[in-house]
Amino acid sequence: MIKYITTLIIACTSVSGIAQINVKHIKKDISYLASDKLKGRGTSSAEEKIAATYIASSFKKSGLVPKGNDSYLYNFVFKKNSNPHDTSLVNIPERKGINVIGFLDNSAVNTIVIGAHYDHLGLGYDHNSLDANPEDKIHNGADDNASGTSGVLELAKYFSENNVKENYNFLFICFSGEELGLLGSKKWCDNPTIDLTKINYMINMDMIGRLNDSTKKLLIYGVGTSPTWVPLLEKTNTYFSIKMDSSGIGPSDQTSFYLKDIPVLHFFTGQHSDYHKPTDDVEKINLAGEKKVLEYIVDLINQTNSLPKLTFAKTASPVSTKSKYKVTLGVMPDYTFEGTGMRIDGVTDNKPAFKAGIKTGDIIIELGGQKINNVQDYMKALSGFNKGDKTIVGVKRGNENLSLALEF
Ligand SMILES: [Zn+2]
């Protein structure tokens, strides 16, 4: 999961059909993906390719049809600038990433997408580790997100092997570039290998390996993206203490699908002290807990089998959620911006940003002395202000850097 500041949850019941969710498979996949051999699966690394090959061979064993742009692999290129004072991307070298995609063809018109990112922080050089001295340390990312990746592999096996007549096809995607800003999911949604209008909904699993057996807390984001979700999630749950968040925009890949008007859900077993640190290891994974999460997702999907394609609903942006922020800037962030900073897609009249002279197209790179590398940094910075506070906002406009006086 990308760095962010919120919470979420899920549930479970019995599994029908012959196929079963198998803890041994989950353990094997997480142990391999989060082993030191894969050096933290950094995007563009040699080990990313090794992980992608492992995922592709699992898809092949499950009998999935390749749906990448190179068999199961979906190669993409991107530029990422880590210098906040240069947002031009002109002198930034191009990097490569690989999504892995397999299709279960049930001869249906519409398709359910099941996804998870498999990339993590590698050796800590991309400035998103929370370790004090991250560089050269292997960030194994067992929970984030070998857990979700193993979930995709296991659900691919499950739905390939069960004997139930499915009324939908399945597209299984393991994304890369998530930790650098949802890059892989964004690239695929902009250049998809199936028709986006034929997607029923998208299920994302990001960090599902740390279920707390006492609290049984499961967070579920995106429940407002279709009116079907809340009653269905509640009806299906017999095990978890579920915490729901309605927003389609969240800290993981479901955001890219939501922005294409597709209903989404993101399952998450909660934040922990090993998050984005080299200590996120396989020994700490609750395998039986992850099995329960996957069984809940299977039950949920089975219930939608007899329903028509879900209706999409837009949700309020978390940036404007009044409960978490005492102030508002009055801007619409560009969630698809790939450079450093937060690009402004729109400015609300007579709100603080408007009064400070911020314009559409400006890139916020600093707020109140805090560097803003992305939307998440901005939200974090914003949460520290009260009404009436005065501060300086650093903005990049074309080739100019401006410091504007701002009053909340
Ligand atoms: Zn992460």
Boltz pocket constraint, residues with backbone or C-beta under 6 A from the ligand:
constraints:
  - pocket:
      binder: B
      contacts: [[A, 1], [A, 2], [A, 3], [A, 144], [A, 179], [A, 276]]
      max_distance: 6.0
